Amino acid sequence: MSDIQNKKGERIVINGLEIDPVIFTQGFVDFCDISKCEGECCHTGVWIDLKERDVILAHKDLVLQYMDETQTRDISKWFGNVIEDDEDFESGKCLGTEVHNDKCVFQMQTGYCVLQSAAMQTGMSPWAIKPKFCVMYPIVIAEGVLTYDDDHAAEMHYCGLDCHQNHTRSAFESCGAEIEYALGTEGYKILNDHYEEHKDEYRAEYERVKQKGLVQIALPDVASL
C-alpha cells in the first residue's frame, strides 16, 4: 500500500513507512568503496533483530569457515546480552553485535563483512544472512521513517555527513538497491517515479547543500511521529 503525495510539504508513505525527503538531497559517495574507508561504518557493530541473530547462528558453521585470524570464533562473544524493545525491528526486539579488535565481530581484516562474503562464496544471495540495517546503510528506518542515518554518518570520514568533497550524488541515487531492499520492488518503483517527477527540484537542493557545505537533519530528529 502507498499513500504518496507530490505536493511540497505533504507526507510520502510507502508500505507503512514515511519517506524522509532528505534522502533525495543528502549527498553520498558513488558507491561503498572499502579500499578507501576500510568499512568504517561497521567498526562499532550494529543493532539487529532477534530473528536475524537466529539466522546467523543457524549458519554459524559457514560463518566460522570464512572468519580470519582477527575475528573471534567464540560464538558466545558475537552478540550482546541486552535486548531492547524497538518497533522498527520485525520482532519488536533487537540486540547489538559485539565489537572485537576495534571492529564488529563479523568484519574481516579486509574491511568486508564475513556474513556477506560467506554467503557469496557459497552461491547464496549476498544479503541472505546479513542484518537489514547493515545492508541498508546509509539508509535507516527510525521511528517508522525511512531516512538518512545522520547520527552514524556524522562519524564517517569518507562518505559521511560532512564529506561534501567526496559526494557525487544523492543518497537516493547511490543507494537504489538498498532502498529497494527496504521497500520492495513495487515500493521502490513508486518512490522512484516520485523522484523522477520532482528530480529537478531535488537535484537543485542537493547542489545547494553541497556547495554551501550544509548539514541536513533527518526527519525523526525534528518530529515525533
N, C-alpha and C positions, 0 to 999 in steps of 0.2 A: 504494500500500500504506500502511496506517496501523497503528500499534500504540499506540493512545491509551488511557491509563489514567485513571480518575476518582478513585482514592483519593489523598488528600493525600500528597505526598512521592514519588509514583511518576512516572516519566518519561512525557512525552507526545511521541510520534514520529509524524510525518505525512510521507509521501513521502521518508523518509530524513532528515528534518530534525527535530532535537529542538526542542521549543517551550518557550521560557523563560516561565514563568508571570508574569514581571514585566510582560509586555505587557498583562496583564489588570488590573494595579493601578497602573501608572505613568501619571501624568496627562499630558494633551496638550491643545492648543487644539482648538476645534471643527473647524477646517479650516485649511489653509495660506492665510494672508491676506498676500499680497505687499505690500499697501498699508501694512501695519503692521510687517513685518520686512524688507522690501526684499530678500527672498531670501537672507537672511544665511547659510543653510545651504550655499549654493552658492559663497560667496566664495573658498573655499580649493581649489576643484576637487574631483575625485573619482577614485577608482580604478575602472578599467573593464577588462573582459575584452578580450583582443586581437581577438576576433570583433566586439565592439561598436565598437572603433576602425575595423575594416574596414567595418562598416555605415555609420558616419558618413562615412568617406571615399568610399564608393560614392554618397553623397548630397551630396557637397561643393558641387556647383553650386547645389543647392537651399538649402543652409545659407548659402552666401555671399550668395545673393539676399536673405535676410532679416536679415543682420547689420547692426548700426548702426555709427555712427562711433566708438564706444568699444571696438569689438572688432577684433582683428587678422585680416586677410584672408590673412595668410601661413600657409598650411597647415602648413608645417614647424614652426610655433610652437604648434600646437594640442595636441600630446602630448609627454610627457616621453620621455627616451631609456632610462630604467631599466626593465627588465622584471623583475617579481618572480614567484616561484612562489607560488601560493596556491590551495589546493584548493576554496575557496569560490567560485571562478570556474569557469565551464563548461569552459574550455580548460585550466584549471590554471595559467594565467599572466595577469598583469594589468600595467597601467601607468597612470600618472596623467594627467589632463588638466592643462594648464598654467594658470597664473594670469596675467592681463593686465589692467592698470589696476585692480589690487586685487580682482579677481574672476575666477571661472572664465572661460576664453576663450569659453565658449558662453553666458554670462549677459549678457543685454542691459541697456541702461541702465535700463530699466523694472524690472529685477529678475527678469524672466521668462527662461526658457530658450529660446534660439533653435532648438534641436533640436525641442522640443515645439511651439513656435509655427509653425515652417516646416511641420511635419507636419500640423498642424491647418489651416493656410491652404490646403493642397493636398488636403484630404479624407482624409488618412491617419489612422490611429489616433494619438491624442496621444502615445503612448509608442512609436511604431513605430521611431524611431531614437534614442530616449533611453536612456542606460545604466541597467541594472537597479537599481544602488544609488542612483541619483538618483531613480528612480521610487519606491523603497521608503521613503525617509527619512520618519519617524524609526525605521522598522523596518530591521533589518540582519541579514545572515547572517554569523556569526563562528564559526569553528571548528565548522561543521556545526550551529550553533544559530540558530534564528530568534528574535531578541531585540530589545530596545530599544537604540538606539545611544547609550548614556550618555556615551561619550567625546566624541562630536561635540556632543551635546545640552548638555553642560556649558559649551560656548562660546556657546550661543544666548541672546539677551536677551529674546525674546518667547515662544517656545514651549518653551524649554529645560528642563533638568533641575530647576533651582531656581525656575522661574517659576510657582509654585503659584497665584499670584493670577490667572493667565491660563488655567489649566487648567480645562476644563469637563467632561471625561470621560476615560476611559482611552484609551491609545494604541490598544488593540484596537478600541474603539468608534469612534474617529475615523478609523482607517486601514483600514477594511474592504477597500476597493478595492486598496490596496497589498498587504495580506496575501493577498488572493485572487490577485493578480498573482504573488506568490511561491510560493503553494501550489497554484494551480489551483483551478477551481471546486469540484471534489469535495473536495479537501483543505480548502478554506476552510469548506465546509459541515460537515465532520466537526468542525473546530475550533470553529465557531460553535455547534454542537449541544452540545459540551462546555461552552462558556462559558455558554450558556443554562441548562444543568443546575446550574451552580455560581455563577450570577450574583449571588445574594445575598451569598455569601461573598466573591467578588471585589470587589463594589461596596463592601462594608463595609471591606475592606482599602484600597481606593482612597481612601475618605473619611478613613480614619485617617491615611494617608500625607499627604494634602493638608492636613488640619487641623494636623498636627504639623510640617509642613514637612520631612518626612524625605527622605533621599536613598537610593534603592534601587540596588543593584549588580546589573548584568546577569550572567547565568549564566557566560559564558566567562571572566569575571574571577576567579571563585572556584572553578572546577573545570577539570580537564584532561580533555577529552572524547576 
